[in-house]
Amino acid sequence: MLLATVVTLPKPGKPPTHCANFRPISLLNVDIKLYAKLLASRVALLLPKLIHPDQTGFVQGRQTCDNTRRLFDVIDLANRSGTPGLLRSLDAEKAFDRMHWGFMRQTLEAFQFPALFIQSVMALYSTPSAKVLSMGFSSPTFPITTGTRQGCPLSPLIFVLALEPLASHIRLNTYISGLPTPAGEQKLALFADDILLYLSTPETSLPPLFNLLEKYGRLSYYKNNVGKTQALPLHIPGPSLVDLKTQYSFDWRSDSIKYLGIFLTKNRSSIVKHNYLPLLQSIEKQLQSWHSVELSWLGRMASLKMSILPQILYYFRNVPIFLPAHILLRLQKMLFAHIWKRKPPRVSATTITTPRELGGLGFPDLLRYHRASLLAQLLAALHSSEPPVWLRLENAIIAPNSIHDFMWYDPLPRSKLEGILPSSYLSVLTWRHWGRPLLKPFRLLSFAPLSFLSRLSPDLNLASWTLQGVTLVQHLLAPTSIKLFPDLVQEFGISLNEIFTYLRIKHILLTHRVGAIPGNDMTAFHRLCLGKKNLRKPLSLCYRCLVSPNTECKLPYMLRWEKDLNLSFSREDWFYATSSVYRLSKSTGMREAHLKLLYRWYLTPARLHHISKGANICWRCSTEKGSLLHVFWSCPEISSYWADIHDLTKLCTSLDIPLQPGTYLLHFIPTTIQIPPRGLMSAIFGVAKLVLASHWNSTSTPSLSEVLTRLDSICKYEEMFASAHNTLPQY
């Protein structure tokens, strides 16, 4: 049961003649993983209280961007004060694989975990063993004596617990000095075993640090790889730097140091050069390697969203800067070029990036994703029970104000921004330009914390109100007016002596024209600002709000169809026309056939005439203008074809659906028709368009037999899909 099978994967670009050039992947027994997951789900709840905020790896509510933003702040403060210092990373040699089990047990005991729980954890390490599977051959079983289990859900949590004693001793060691700030000494940042230190006096701090690492290594088997340790000096005088380089064989850097995949640079002016230019080159190389891969139109978009978008978002979230417009434009153009195989686009960028529920394809808009990533980090920390270290640091710099206070000023006094750090200023501008407009139609102050009113009236004491649970201005508002004082007394237990405070609060609110906040009109973004709901995906929420600010506007293709058909359709009709294909069919071919016609993707004779001044006559009838509606519907040569489709629909559904282009081409099926026949109609209409498109630029006329053959093939595919996903009854 404790046996692991190790599969070896060759490292790219290295000869497969040495064991070190293979990457081992450990496959554990499923029963063991379930057992470990039960233990991990319990430990995870305790880690935020046991592990210092310096450690952001595998701790609930903490992310890599908390570390990177804090480190950029530390560099900004060091540059502002001119304090000499050294940024030094610690490279651990196979950190997870070397952990001593005895030290692991001692750590759990030191954290006062119950004996039964410790026994349950150590049962995973009683008699573990492994075998190597390579090229179809299995090695003899061999015992494992150290390290946490690879692939085990509990391993990373146990590891960060075992690393905490080292981090704690570094923090408490007065001989290891960090950067002094108003928020305390900034010395250490960790993400699991990725450790970065800021040492303000490296000459005196490095010897005790190495001594501490040696002691920790003797107990836990931790080994620091000095040769791979990177070091970035900041404002260290020349002679001192020469002495340090002579004494320590670090990987000395002059401009930047890499941490968690992000280059931390000496100056903000070089952040784009060291981070985004390599990202552009990497993505361009990946897309070139995909150029020969045959994928559908929708498949290319899906591959970009799954593989490329996460890489871009990682930089958006971890590098707190305003990106130059040309970088975002270049990134977006690279993605669009891959979608269209470097050919002219057939569908407008607006339609492609509009969310599906509004009639588009939901492809990422990188400009709005960048804005959303900046907004999400600010709002995620707004009502956090444990403020991240970067927030404490940035607030301490501008004390007694805070970054979140600046969200609610209208207008914002410029004098309060004195001394603000670049990352803080970035958050403030992001909110005022793109976050605040999303609060409309409500007044800005309606979403502020109650404590902010003390900023508007400095002698206003609201401590007792906060203790009684009145923490937000929204708590004082009813759907139609400001709550009466007796109602607040009854709801929150406010003292009757606070009547004068209540009148002052009411005066402030009325002065700022805050009188009511109807709860039914609040969006998810409003709730995020209020901290009412613990939303797990603030980035996605902010992006959806930014990309669809006006849900009533129709897209260009909708207006053109309405003009062609001389009809007007509601937003609900268009929603069904665009969304039905996703719900009723899993076939990419079916989806593409419907969406291509809906988005007017096809190069009809009329469209080609507009582009190249060629003939605009339909190739079938050779008499009328070959518009999109003519080619797919009104051409006399295909009238019998659509009559056959009408008869087939009537035969299959027992419903006589009038021959109208809005119904047969765009799927504007009457809502009175029930879902099963409606789904069958959509399938028949979709296949009919697919067959018609297969005769593109040909004088041949599609036949009903082709439609039946395609329908049979698609039905078999849908049945196999339903069987694989246990949805045969619905199918």
C-alpha positions in Angstrom: 0.0 0.0 0.0 2.9 2.4 0.6 4.6 1.4 -2.6 5.2 4.2 -5.2 5.9 3.7 -8.9 8.5 6.2 -10.2 8.1 7.1 -13.8 11.1 8.9 -15.4 10.7 11.7 -17.9 13.8 13.0 -19.8 14.6 16.6 -19.3 14.3 18.6 -22.6 17.6 19.4 -24.3 19.7 17.1 -22.2 21.3 13.7 -23.2 19.4 10.7 -21.7 22.7 9.0 -20.8 22.8 10.2 -17.1 20.2 9.6 -14.4 20.4 13.3 -13.4 18.9 14.2 -16.8 15.6 12.4 -16.0 12.8 13.9 -14.0 11.2 11.4 -11.6 7.4 11.4 -11.2 6.1 9.4 -8.3 2.7 7.7 -8.6 1.1 6.8 -5.3 -1.6 4.3 -4.4 -5.0 6.0 -4.6 -6.0 4.7 -1.2 -2.9 6.4 0.3 -3.8 9.7 -1.5 -7.3 9.6 -0.1 -6.1 9.0 3.4 -3.5 11.7 3.1 -6.1 14.1 1.7 -8.3 13.7 4.8 -5.3 14.6 7.0 -4.3 17.5 4.7 -7.8 19.0 4.8 -7.6 19.3 8.6 -4.0 20.6 8.7 -4.8 23.2 6.0 -7.3 25.0 8.3 -4.6 25.5 11.0 -1.7 26.6 8.8 -2.7 30.3 8.6 -2.5 30.4 12.5 0.7 28.3 12.8 2.8 29.7 9.9 4.2 33.2 9.8 2.8 35.5 7.0 6.3 35.5 5.5 5.5 32.0 4.2 2.9 32.1 1.4 3.4 28.6 -0.1 0.5 26.1 0.4 -1.2 28.3 3.1 -4.9 29.1 2.5 -5.5 32.7 1.6 -1.8 33.4 0.6 -0.5 33.7 -2.9 2.8 34.2 -4.8 1.8 37.8 -5.6 1.9 38.7 -1.9 5.6 37.9 -1.9 6.6 39.5 -5.2 4.7 42.8 -4.4 6.3 42.9 -1.0 9.8 42.4 -2.5 9.3 45.1 -5.1 8.3 47.4 -2.1 11.5 46.5 -0.2 13.6 47.4 -3.3 11.7 50.7 -3.7 12.3 51.5 0.0 16.0 50.6 -0.2 16.4 52.8 -3.3 14.5 55.6 -1.6 16.7 55.5 1.5 19.9 54.4 -0.2 20.4 51.7 2.4 23.1 49.2 1.4 21.8 45.7 1.2 21.9 42.3 -0.4 19.0 40.3 -1.9 19.9 36.7 -1.6 18.0 33.6 -2.6 18.5 30.2 -0.9 18.7 27.2 -3.3 17.9 24.0 -1.4 19.2 20.8 -2.9 16.2 18.4 -3.3 14.5 20.0 -0.3 11.4 17.8 -0.3 13.4 14.6 -0.8 15.9 15.2 2.0 13.6 15.9 4.9 14.5 13.8 8.0 11.5 11.9 9.3 12.6 12.3 12.9 12.8 16.1 12.5 9.4 16.0 10.9 7.9 14.2 14.0 9.7 16.6 16.4 8.3 19.6 14.5 4.7 18.3 14.7 5.2 17.7 18.4 6.6 21.3 18.8 3.5 22.7 17.2 1.5 20.6 19.7 -0.4 18.4 17.3 -2.3 15.6 19.1 -0.3 12.4 19.5 -3.0 10.4 17.5 -2.7 12.8 14.6 1.1 12.6 14.6 0.8 8.9 14.6 -1.6 9.0 11.7 0.8 11.2 9.7 3.9 9.1 10.5 2.0 5.9 9.4 2.6 7.2 5.8 6.3 6.9 6.5 6.4 3.6 8.4 7.7 1.3 5.6 7.5 3.3 2.3 9.1 1.8 -0.8 9.4 2.5 -4.5 10.2 1.0 -7.9 11.3 2.7 -11.1 9.3 2.1 -14.3 11.3 2.9 -17.4 10.7 1.9 -21.0 8.2 -0.7 -19.9 10.6 -2.4 -17.4 10.2 -2.2 -13.6 13.2 -2.2 -11.2 13.3 -4.2 -8.0 11.6 -2.5 -5.0 13.8 -0.4 -2.8 13.1 1.3 0.6 12.7 5.0 1.0 14.3 6.5 4.2 14.0 10.3 3.9 11.9 13.0 2.4 8.2 13.7 2.0 6.2 11.7 -0.5 6.0 13.1 -4.0 2.4 13.4 -5.1 1.0 13.2 -1.6 -1.5 15.9 -0.7 -0.1 16.2 2.8 3.6 16.5 1.8 3.7 20.3 1.0 1.8 21.1 4.3 4.2 19.0 6.4 7.2 20.6 4.6 6.2 24.2 5.3 5.6 23.2 8.9 9.1 21.7 9.1 10.6 24.8 7.5 9.0 27.2 9.9 11.7 26.6 12.7 14.4 27.8 10.3 12.4 30.8 9.2 11.6 31.7 12.9 15.2 31.5 13.9 16.3 33.8 11.0 13.6 36.3 12.0 14.6 36.3 15.7 18.4 36.3 15.1 19.5 39.9 15.8 22.8 39.3 14.1 21.0 38.8 10.8 19.7 42.3 10.0 17.0 43.1 7.4 15.7 46.4 6.1 14.2 48.6 8.9 10.8 50.0 7.9 7.8 51.6 9.7 6.1 48.2 9.5 9.1 46.4 11.2 12.2 44.7 9.8 11.8 43.2 6.4 14.1 40.2 6.2 12.5 37.1 4.8 10.1 35.9 2.1 9.2 32.3 1.5 7.2 30.2 -0.9 7.7 26.6 0.3 11.4 26.0 -0.2 11.9 29.2 -2.4 13.5 31.6 0.2 14.6 35.1 -0.4 16.4 37.2 2.2 17.1 40.9 2.3 20.2 41.6 4.4 21.0 45.3 5.2 24.5 44.5 6.5 25.7 41.4 4.5 29.2 41.5 5.9 28.0 40.8 9.5 24.7 39.0 8.6 26.0 36.2 6.3 28.3 34.4 8.8 25.5 33.8 11.4 23.1 32.9 8.5 25.4 30.2 7.3 25.9 29.0 10.8 22.2 28.8 11.3 21.7 26.9 8.0 24.4 24.4 9.0 22.7 23.7 12.3 19.3 23.3 10.7 20.9 21.0 8.0 22.3 18.7 10.7 18.9 18.3 12.2 16.7 18.1 9.1 19.1 17.1 6.3 18.5 20.5 4.6 21.3 21.3 2.3 21.9 24.7 0.8 23.4 24.7 -2.7 25.7 27.7 -2.5 26.8 27.5 -6.1 23.2 28.1 -7.3 22.4 30.8 -4.8 21.8 34.1 -6.5 22.7 37.5 -5.0 21.8 41.0 -6.0 23.7 43.8 -4.3 21.9 47.1 -3.7 23.9 50.3 -3.0 26.8 48.3 -1.6 30.1 50.4 -1.9 32.6 49.0 -4.4 35.3 47.8 -2.0 32.8 46.1 0.3 31.2 44.4 -2.8 34.6 43.1 -4.0 35.3 41.6 -0.5 31.9 39.9 -0.5 32.4 38.4 -4.0 35.8 37.2 -2.9 34.5 35.5 0.3 31.3 34.0 -1.1 30.9 32.0 -4.4 27.3 33.1 -5.1 25.8 33.5 -8.5 26.3 37.3 -8.3 23.9 39.4 -10.4 24.2 43.0 -11.4 20.7 44.0 -12.6 18.1 41.5 -11.4 17.5 38.4 -9.4 14.9 35.7 -10.3 12.4 34.7 -7.6 9.3 32.5 -8.3 9.8 33.0 -12.0 9.8 36.8 -11.7 12.8 39.0 -12.2 13.2 41.5 -9.3 15.1 44.4 -10.7 17.1 47.1 -9.1 15.1 49.8 -10.8 11.4 49.9 -11.9 12.4 51.2 -15.3 13.9 47.8 -16.2 11.0 45.6 -15.0 9.4 45.3 -18.5 12.7 44.6 -20.1 13.6 41.7 -17.7 10.1 40.2 -17.4 7.8 40.9 -20.4 10.3 40.9 -23.2 11.4 37.3 -22.4 7.7 36.4 -22.0 6.9 37.7 -25.5 9.8 35.7 -26.9 8.7 32.5 -25.1 5.1 32.8 -26.2 6.1 33.6 -29.8 8.3 30.5 -29.8 5.5 28.3 -28.5 3.0 29.6 -31.0 5.5 28.9 -33.9 5.8 25.3 -32.7 2.0 25.0 -32.8 1.7 26.4 -36.3 1.8 23.0 -38.0 -0.7 21.4 -35.6 -4.1 21.0 -37.2 -6.8 22.3 -34.8 -10.2 23.7 -35.4 -11.0 27.4 -35.1 -12.5 26.9 -31.7 -9.7 24.5 -30.7 -7.1 27.1 -31.4 -8.9 29.5 -29.0 -9.2 26.8 -26.4 -5.5 25.9 -26.5 -4.6 29.6 -26.1 -6.9 29.9 -23.1 -5.6 26.8 -21.4 -1.8 27.1 -22.2 -0.9 30.7 -22.9 -3.3 32.7 -20.8 -2.2 31.3 -17.4 1.4 32.3 -18.3 0.4 35.8 -19.1 -1.9 36.1 -16.0 1.0 35.0 -13.7 3.0 38.0 -14.8 0.0 40.3 -14.6 -0.6 39.3 -11.0 3.0 39.2 -9.8 4.5 42.2 -11.5 2.8 45.4 -10.1 3.4 47.9 -12.9 1.4 49.8 -15.5 2.1 47.9 -18.7 3.0 50.0 -21.7 0.2 49.8 -24.3 2.5 48.5 -27.0 3.3 45.4 -24.9 -0.4 44.5 -24.4 -1.1 45.2 -28.0 1.7 42.9 -29.1 0.6 40.1 -26.9 -3.0 40.4 -28.1 -1.9 40.5 -31.7 0.1 37.3 -31.3 -2.9 35.5 -29.9 -5.2 36.8 -32.7 -2.6 35.8 -35.3 -2.6 32.2 -34.0 -6.4 32.1 -34.1 -6.5 33.1 -37.7 -3.3 31.3 -38.8 -1.7 34.6 -39.7 -4.5 35.4 -42.2 -6.9 38.3 -42.1 -9.5 37.9 -39.4 -13.0 36.9 -40.4 -14.7 38.1 -37.1 -14.2 41.3 -35.3 -12.1 41.5 -32.2 -15.0 42.9 -30.3 -17.2 39.8 -31.0 -14.4 37.4 -30.1 -13.6 39.0 -26.7 -17.2 39.6 -25.7 -18.4 37.1 -23.1 -20.5 34.1 -24.3 -23.5 35.2 -22.4 -23.5 38.5 -24.3 -23.2 36.8 -27.8 -19.4 36.6 -28.1 -16.8 33.9 -27.9 -15.4 34.8 -24.5 -11.7 35.0 -25.7 -9.4 36.9 -23.3 -9.1 40.6 -23.7 -5.6 41.1 -22.2 -6.0 44.9 -21.6 -9.0 44.2 -19.3 -7.3 41.2 -17.8 -4.4 43.3 -16.8 -6.7 45.9 -15.2 -8.7 43.1 -13.5 -5.6 41.5 -12.0 -4.6 44.9 -10.4 -8.1 45.4 -9.1 -8.5 41.9 -7.8 -5.3 42.1 -5.6 -6.6 45.3 -4.0 -10.1 44.0 -3.4 -9.0 40.6 -2.2 -7.1 42.3 0.7 -9.9 44.8 1.4 -11.8 42.6 4.0 -9.1 40.0 4.6 -9.0 38.6 8.1 -5.2 38.4 7.8 -3.8 41.4 5.8 -0.8 40.3 3.6 2.6 41.7 4.6 2.8 44.0 1.6 -0.4 45.7 2.7 0.9 46.3 6.2 4.1 47.6 4.8 2.5 50.0 2.4 0.0 51.2 4.9 2.7 51.9 7.4 4.5 54.2 4.9 1.4 56.4 4.5 0.1 56.1 8.1 -2.3 57.2 9.6 -3.9 56.7 6.1 -4.3 53.4 4.3 -4.5 52.3 0.7 -8.1 51.3 1.1 -8.9 54.7 2.6 -8.0 56.2 -0.7 -10.7 54.2 -2.4 -13.4 56.2 -0.8 -12.3 59.8 -1.1 -14.1 61.9 -3.7 -12.1 63.8 -4.7 -8.8 62.4 -3.4 -6.6 65.0 -1.7 -3.2 65.0 -3.4 -1.5 65.9 -0.1 -2.3 62.5 1.3 -0.4 60.7 -1.5 2.9 62.1 -0.2 5.5 59.4 0.3 3.3 56.7 -1.2 5.1 53.7 -2.8 4.8 53.0 -6.5 2.8 49.8 -6.0 0.4 51.6 -3.7 -0.1 54.5 -6.2 -0.7 51.9 -8.9 -3.5 50.4 -6.8 -5.1 53.8 -6.2 -5.1 54.8 -9.8 -6.4 51.4 -10.9 -9.3 51.7 -8.5 -10.2 55.3 -9.5 -10.0 54.7 -13.2 -11.6 51.3 -13.6 -12.9 50.1 -10.2 -15.0 53.0 -9.1 -17.1 53.3 -12.3 -18.3 49.7 -11.6 -20.0 50.8 -8.4 -22.6 52.9 -10.3 -25.4 53.8 -9.9 -24.7 53.8 -6.2 -22.7 56.5 -4.4 -19.0 55.7 -3.7 -19.3 56.2 0.1 -22.1 53.6 0.3 -19.4 50.8 0.1 -16.9 52.3 2.5 -16.0 50.9 6.0 -17.7 52.8 8.8 -14.2 53.7 10.2 -13.6 55.8 7.0 -16.1 58.4 8.3 -13.5 59.3 10.9 -11.3 60.5 8.1 -14.0 62.9 7.0 -14.7 64.1 10.5 -11.5 63.6 12.6 -13.1 63.9 16.0 -15.7 61.3 15.3 -15.2 58.3 17.6 -16.8 55.1 16.1 -15.0 52.5 18.1 -18.0 51.4 20.1 -20.1 51.1 16.9 -17.4 48.8 15.3 -17.4 46.6 18.4 -21.2 46.2 18.1 -20.8 44.9 14.5 -21.5 48.1 12.6 -18.4 47.9 10.4 -19.7 49.2 7.0 -21.6 52.2 5.9 -24.0 49.8 4.2 -25.1 48.5 7.6 -26.7 51.9 8.2 -28.7 51.9 5.0 -32.1 50.6 4.3 -33.6 50.0 0.8 -35.2 53.4 0.7 -33.4 55.5 3.4 -30.9 55.7 6.2 -32.0 53.5 9.1 -33.6 55.2 12.1 -31.6 55.2 15.3 -34.1 53.0 17.2 -33.8 50.4 14.4 -30.0 50.4 14.8 -30.3 50.1 18.6 -32.5 47.0 18.2 -30.4 45.4 15.4 -26.9 46.0 16.7 -27.4 46.9 20.4 -26.0 50.4 20.0 -26.1 52.4 23.2 -28.8 55.0 23.6 -26.0 57.5 24.5 -24.8 57.3 20.9 -27.7 59.3 19.5 -25.5 62.4 18.9 -22.9 60.2 17.1 -25.8 58.9 14.9 -26.9 62.4 14.0 -23.3 63.3 13.0 -23.0 60.1 10.9 -26.4 60.9 9.2 -25.2 64.4 8.4 -22.0 63.1 6.7 -24.0 60.6 4.7 -26.6 63.2 3.6 -23.8 65.7 2.7 -22.4 63.1 0.4 -25.8 62.2 -1.0 -25.8 58.7 0.4 -29.4 57.8 1.3 -30.2 54.2 0.4 -28.8 51.1 -1.2 -31.3 48.7 -2.6 -29.9 45.2 -2.0 -31.6 43.6 -4.9 -29.8 45.8 -7.4 -26.3 44.9 -6.1 -24.0 42.9 -8.4 -21.3 40.4 -7.5 -18.7 43.2 -7.7 -20.7 45.3 -5.2 -20.7 42.3 -2.8 -17.0 41.8 -3.3 -16.4 45.5 -2.3 -18.5 45.0 0.8 -16.8 41.7 1.7 -20.3 40.1 2.1 -19.4 37.0 0.3 -16.1 35.1 0.3 -15.7 35.0 -3.5 -12.9 32.6 -4.4 -12.2 34.0 -7.9 -12.0 37.9 -7.6 -9.9 38.1 -10.7 -12.5 36.4 -12.9 -15.3 38.5 -11.3 -13.4 41.8 -11.9 -12.7 40.7 -15.5 -16.3 39.9 -16.3 -17.4 43.3 -14.9 -14.8 45.1 -17.0 -15.4 43.3 -20.2 -19.2 43.6 -20.2 -20.0 47.1 -18.7 -23.1 47.5 -20.9 -25.2 44.4 -21.3 -27.8 46.1 -23.4 -25.7 47.0 -26.4 -26.0 44.7 -29.4 -22.9 43.5 -31.3 -22.3 44.5 -34.9 -23.2 41.1 -36.3 -26.6 41.2 -34.5 -27.4 44.6 -36.1 -26.4 43.4 -39.5 -28.6 40.3 -39.3 -31.5 42.4 -38.1 -31.0 44.7 -41.1 -30.8 41.7 -43.5 -34.0 40.1 -42.1 -35.8 43.4 -41.5 -36.6 42.2 -38.0 -35.6 43.2 -34.5 -34.7 40.6 -31.8 -34.4 41.0 -28.1 -31.3 40.4 -26.1 -32.9 37.2 -24.8 -33.4 35.9 -28.3 -29.8 36.6 -29.2 -28.7 34.9 -26.0 -30.5 31.7 -26.9 -29.2 31.9 -30.5 -25.6 32.0 -29.3 -25.8 29.8 -26.2 -28.0 27.0 -27.5 -25.2 25.4 -29.5 -23.0 25.0 -26.4 -25.8 23.4 -24.4 -27.3 21.1 -27.1 -24.2 19.7 -28.8 -20.7 18.6 -27.9 -19.6 18.4 -31.5 -17.0 21.1 -32.4 -18.1 20.8 -36.0 -21.7 21.5 -35.2 -20.7 24.5 -33.0 -18.4 26.0 -35.6 -21.1 25.6 -38.3 -23.6 27.6 -36.3 -21.1 30.2 -35.0 -19.5 30.8 -38.3 -22.8 31.7 -39.9 -24.0 33.6 -36.8 -20.8 35.7 -36.8 -20.9 36.2 -40.6 -17.5 34.4 -41.0 -17.9 33.3 -44.6 -16.3 35.1 -47.5 -19.3 35.5 -49.8 -19.1 36.9 -53.3 -20.5 40.2 -52.0 -17.9 40.4 -49.3 -15.1 39.4 -51.7 -16.3 42.1 -54.1 -16.0 44.7 -51.3 -12.4 43.5 -50.6 -11.0 42.9 -54.1 -13.6 44.4 -56.5 -14.3 40.9 -58.0 -17.7 39.6 -59.2 -20.4 39.7 -56.6 -22.8 37.3 -58.3 -23.8 34.0 -56.6 -21.9 31.0 -58.0 -25.0 28.8 -57.9 -27.6 30.8 -59.7 -25.3 33.2 -61.5 -28.0 35.8 -61.5 -28.4 37.5 -58.1 -26.0 39.2 -55.7 -24.2 36.6 -53.5 -24.9 38.0 -50.0 -24.7 35.9 -47.0 -28.5 35.6 -46.7 -28.8 34.7 -50.4 -26.0 32.0 -50.4 -27.5 30.3 -47.3 -31.2 30.9 -47.8 -32.8 32.7 -50.6 -30.9 31.3 -53.6 -33.4 29.5 -55.9 -31.0 26.6 -56.3 -31.4 25.5 -52.7 -35.1 26.2 -52.1 -35.8 22.5 -52.5 -33.0 21.6 -50.1 -34.6 23.8 -47.3 -38.0 22.3 -48.2 -36.5 18.8 -47.5 -35.1 20.1 -44.2 -38.5 21.4 -43.3 -40.1 18.0 -44.0 -37.4 16.2 -42.0 -38.0 18.4 -39.0 -41.7 17.9 -39.2 -41.2 14.1 -39.5 -38.9 14.0 -36.4 -40.7 16.4 -34.1 -44.3 16.3 -35.4 -44.1 20.1 -35.5 -44.7 22.3 -38.5 -42.0 25.0 -38.2 -42.5 27.7 -40.8 -39.6 28.2 -43.3 -38.1 31.4 -41.9 -34.4 32.3 -42.0 -34.4 33.5 -38.4 -35.5 30.1 -37.2 -33.5 27.8 -39.6 -30.3 29.8 -39.8 -30.1 31.6 -36.4 -32.0 29.2 -34.2 -34.6 31.6 -33.1 -36.9 28.7 -32.1 -40.2 29.7 -30.4 -39.9 29.4 -26.6 -43.2 27.6 -26.4 -41.5 24.5 -27.9 -40.3 22.1 -25.2 -36.6 21.3 -24.8 -36.3 17.8 -26.3 -37.8 18.8 -29.8 -36.0 22.1 -29.6 -32.7 20.3 -29.2 -33.5 18.0 -32.1 -34.4 21.0 -34.3 -31.1 22.7 -33.4 -29.2 19.5 -34.4 -31.1 19.2 -37.8 -30.6 22.9 -38.6 -27.0 22.8 -37.6 -26.2 19.8 -39.8 -28.1 21.4 -42.6 -25.9 24.5 -42.5 -22.8 22.3 -42.1 -23.7 20.3 -45.3 -24.5 23.6 -47.1 -21.1 25.0 -46.2 -19.3 21.9 -47.4 -20.6 22.8 -51.0 -19.0 26.2 -50.8 -18.1 27.8 -54.1 -19.6 24.8 -55.9 -22.5 24.6 -58.3 -23.6 21.2 -56.8 -26.7 21.2 -54.6 -26.6 19.5 -51.2 -28.9 16.5 -50.7 -31.0 15.2 -47.9 -29.0 12.0 -47.8 -25.9 14.0 -46.9 -27.8 15.5 -44.0 -28.9 12.1 -42.8 -25.4 10.7 -43.0 -24.0 13.6 -41.0 -26.8 13.4 -38.5 -26.1 9.7 -37.9 -22.4 10.4 -37.4 -23.1 13.2 -34.9 -25.7 11.2 -33.0 -23.1 8.4 -32.5 -20.6 10.9 -31.3 -23.1 12.5 -28.9 -24.1 9.0 -27.6 -20.4 8.1 -26.9 -19.9 11.4 -25.2 -23.0 10.9 -23.0 -21.9 7.4 -22.2 -18.4 8.5 -21.1 -19.9 11.2 -18.9 -22.7 9.2 -17.4 -25.4 11.4 -19.0 -27.2 8.8 -21.2 -30.6 9.5 -19.6 -30.4 13.2 -20.6 -29.1 12.2 -24.0 
